[in-house]
Amino acid sequence: MSTVSPTPQPAMRLRELVFGAACAAAVRAAAKLGVADALGERPATAQELATAVRAEPRPLERLLRTLTCYGIFEETADGTYAHTEMSRLLREDTPNSLRYISLWCTEPWTWDAWPRLDEAVRSGGSVFGDLYGKGFFDYLHEDAPDSAEVFDRAMTTSSKQSAEDLAALLDLSGASSVADIGGGQGHVLASLLEKYPAMQGTLLDLPTVVANPDPRLREGGALAPRVRIVPGDCRDDIPVQADVYIVKNILEWDDDSTRRTLRNVVDAARPGARVVIIENLVDDSPSMKFTTAMDLLLLLNVGGAKHTKESLVGRMSAAGLKVGDITPVNPYLHAFECTVPA
């Protein structure tokens, strides 16, 4: 019966790490095949699962054996396979599913980019232009529509999950208006407006993004009467006044974009306005293995970077914000409470 490997000796651990691509590829294959969706509450044989996902039984059994080594699925004493907490997260219908995040982090372009990490470290910039002759997002939307769809689904899933955590954390009592800057489809905004029934909200993001907002914010949606949707680029201008500004996961592309966005928030806001900045950190976080990996991926694809607590506080202070409390939202995010000084 396969079980999760105990902590190995250094040489064995290094051998496992250099084969990390095999683990990532195995997770991707399981997600693409829909193995977790095919496996119900009753353990199943590799043959039964192979029939369900239209695969060959023997190779599927080999895939499952690999995954059980990492705690993704479990092989039982009678040779059948059962769910674990991690394998359930690959199901599309499970709460807090990570299926699309798993696919996004292993998209075809990532396998081209990772071997050139040494070049990115030497140059300090993205390798994407050399690989594909154009910028990352241009490539996604012009040449890789399937990957762009996976990206959109992954970001939507992640945003919905963190929106609930953030709404539970933030106390906006006393505020009458909130603006979600670069807020994507507005999941955070919708969650906050549901929590505060008297509050007015504004969603600002690129025209192509806000063209497809959270259904609750659309015309005819439950929250639509209290929402203003503003197409725009927060790096250029933020024509929005509010009591509270939410800035989540948009300060990681490059330093110039970060400076411009923060400065535009300060210029737009009234003195005393509250600014809540939510970001992943590459230090002082229980999710550092994941976050530091995403940091390297940002370097490869757009030349961006995740922040340390110190680097983010420095940029906020330089923009003119007064930084207050820093609070964990969940294992992946921290909220930085700031105010616009008089």
N, C-alpha and C positions, 0 to 999 in steps of 0.2 A: 504494500500500500504506500503510495507516494505521500510525503508530507513536506511541509516547508523546511528547507534546509536550516540546520543550526548555524550559528555564527562560525564561519570557516577560518582557517589559518590565513595569514596574509597572502601567501602565494596562491592559494585556492581562490581567495576573494578577488585578487587581481585578475586571475583567469576568467572569473565570472563577469567582472566588470567590462573587460575588453570584448566580451560577447554580449554586451548589453543590447546591441542592435537586434540580436536574436529574440530577446525577451520582448522588446518593443514590437518587432514584426509579428510575434506570436499573438500579442494582445490585439494588434491591428487585424490580423487574420480572423481571430475569433469574433471581433466586432463586425467585420465585413460579412462573414458567413452567417452571423446571427446565432451563434451557438448558445449564448446565454438566454436568448429569447426562446430557443427551441427546448431548452431544459426546464422542465416544470418543477414541482415540489417533490416528485418522485424521482429517485436516481435512475439514470438511463445508461444503457450500454453505448459504446462507441458506434456500434452498428445502427442502433436506433437513432442516435443523433445524426449520423451520416446520412441516413435516409431523410431525416427531417430537413437538413440543410443542403441536400443534393451534393454530397462530397463522398470521396472514397473512404471506407472505414479505417483502413490501416494508417494512412497519413493523418486522418483526423485524430486517431488514438495517439499518434506521436505528438501532435500539436497539444493535445490535452495533457499528456504526460509532462511536457515542458511547462505548461501553465501551472500545473499542480505544484511544481517545485517552488513557485512564487506565491502560493496561497490563492491562486485564481483557479477555481474549481478544486474538488477533492475527489481522489480515487478511493472508493470504499473497499472493504475487505473482500467483497465478492466480485470486484473488478468493474463495477459500475461507477458512474460519475455523478457527483452531487454539487449543489451550489455552495459557495462560501460567501461571506459578506462582500468580498471584492468582485467575485464573478457576477453577483446580482447587480452591481453598479454598471455592468456592460449591457444590461437589459434596457431597451428603449422605454419601457413603460414603468420603470422603477423610479420612485422619488429620488431626486438628486442624481439622476443617471449621468455617468461619465462616458457614455458611448461616443458622443460626437467630439468630446475633448480628446479621447483616445485616438480617434481617427484624425483629428486636426493636427495633433502633435506628431503624427507619423505619415502625413501626406507625401506623395511622391517627390515633391520638390525638396523636402527636408533631407532625403537621402542623397541628393546632389549637393546640398549646402554643408552638411556636417563635416565631410572630409576636408573642407577648406577652412576650418576654424583657425588653423595656424595662420593663414593669410589674413583673416579678419583681426586676429590678435596683433599681428605685425603692423597692419595698416590702421587699425582702429575704426574701420568702416565696413559697410555691408559688402558682401561678395555677390549679391543678387544681380546687379547690373552686368557683371562679367559673365555670369552663368546664363542669363536669359536675355540680355540686351535691353532691358527696361526695368523700371522700378517694380517693387514687390506687388503693390496693389494694382498697378496697371497690368502686370502679368496675370494676377488672379482673375481680374474681370474681363480681360481681353483674350487670354489664352487658356485659362484653366477654370471654366465655369463650374465644373463639378467640385473642385477644391474650394472655390469661392462659396458655394452652397454649404459645404461642410464647415467652413469658417463661420458663416452666418449662423448656422445651427449651433455650433459650439459656443459662440459668443452669446447667443440668445439663452441657451441653457445656463451658462455660467452667470449671466446677468440676472436671470430670474431667481437663481438660488441665492446670490449675494444680496439681491434687493430685499428679500424677506429678512435676512440677518440685519441689514442696515436699518430697515424700518423699525425693527424691534429694538435696536440700540439707541437710535437718535430720539432725543426729546426736543420736539419743536414747539412745545407749548409757548404761547405768547407771540408766535410768528403768524402772520397772515398770508405770506406768499413765499414760495420756494421755486428756485430755478435750477434745472438739471442741465449743466453745461457740458456739451459733448456727450449727452446722455443716451445716445443710441436710440433704441426704440421706446425708451421711457419707462422701463420696468421699475427702476428705483422711484421715479416720480409717481408712478401709479400706486406703488405700495405706500408711499408717504401720504398721498391724497386719500387713500382708503383709511389710513390711520387717523387722519385729521380732516373730518368732513367739512369744515368751514374754510379750509385753506385753498388758495388759488395757486396754480402751478404753470410754469413755462418750461418747455422742452426746446433746447437749441442743439442742432447738429446739422451735418451736411444735408443738402436737399435730397439726395438719393437715400439717405438714412431715414429722415423723418417722413418721407413719403409712405413709409410702411410702419407706423407706430404700433405700440401695444393696442390691442383691440379695445381696451378700456378707455383709451384716449382719443380714438377715432370719432368722427362724426357719428352720432347715434350711440356711442359708447357711454357707459355709466358715468364716467368722469369727464366727458367732453365739455360740459358746460363750464367747468372750472379750469380748463386748460387752454393755453395759447401755445401753438407750435410755430417756432421761428426757424426757418431754414437759414443756415449761415455757418461760417467757419470761425470757431472761437479763437483761432490764431490771428485772425484779421480784425475782428470786432465782436463785442458782446453787447448788443443793443437791448439789454434787459436790466430792469431794476427789480430787486426782490429783497425780502428780509434775510433769506438764507440762500446761499449758492452751494450746490453740490457739484464737486469736480471729481469724477471717479475714473481711474485707470486710463487717463489720457495724457499723462505727463511723462511718458516713457519713450516717446519716439526719438526726439533729439533735443539738445539743450536749447536751441533757438526757439523751437516750438513751445517748450516748457516756459521759457522766459516770457514770450509774447502772450501766451494764454494767461499766466498769472498776472501779468501787468494789465491785461485787458479786464480781468475780473476786478482788480483794484480800481481801475479807471471808471468802470461801470457802476460800481456799488456805492451806496450811500455810506458816510462815516458811521461806524458802529455795526454795519452789516456783518452777518456771520457767514464764514466760508468753511465748509467741511470738505477736506481733501482726502480721498480714499485711494490707497495704493497698496500693491504688493511690495514687500521689503525683502532685500537679500541679506538682511541681518536681523537678529533678535526676533526670529519668527520660527514657529514649529514646522513650517512648510519650506524650509530653506533648500532642501534638495530639489523640490519642484521649481521653486522661484528662481534659484540660481541657474537651473537648466533653461527656463524661459528667458532669463537675462541673456544667456549666450545665444539663444535662437533669435532674440531681438537684434543682437549685434550682427548676426549673419544676414537677416532678411531686410532690415531697414536701417541698421547702424544705430539703433536705439539702446536703451539700458534701463533696467529696473533700478530703483533707488535704495540707498541705505537711509536709515533714519536721519543721519547727519546731513547727507546730501540734499534730501528733500526739505528739511528745515532750513538749510542755507538758501535754497532757491526761493522758498516762500518768504523768508525774511528779506532777501534782496529785492523782491517784488514790492515790498512795503507792507506785508501782512504781519500782524502780531500773532505769534504761534502760542497756543495754550496747551490743553491736554492732548495726549496721544493715546488712543484706546484701541485694543484689538477688536475687530468686528467678528472675525472667525479665524481659523488657523491660517488663512491665506491673505487677509486684508487687515490694514490698520487705518483708523480714522484720525486725521489731524484737525483739531479744532482751531480755527483762526478767526480773527476779526479784522475789519478794515479800520484803521485808526482815524481819528479826526484829522 
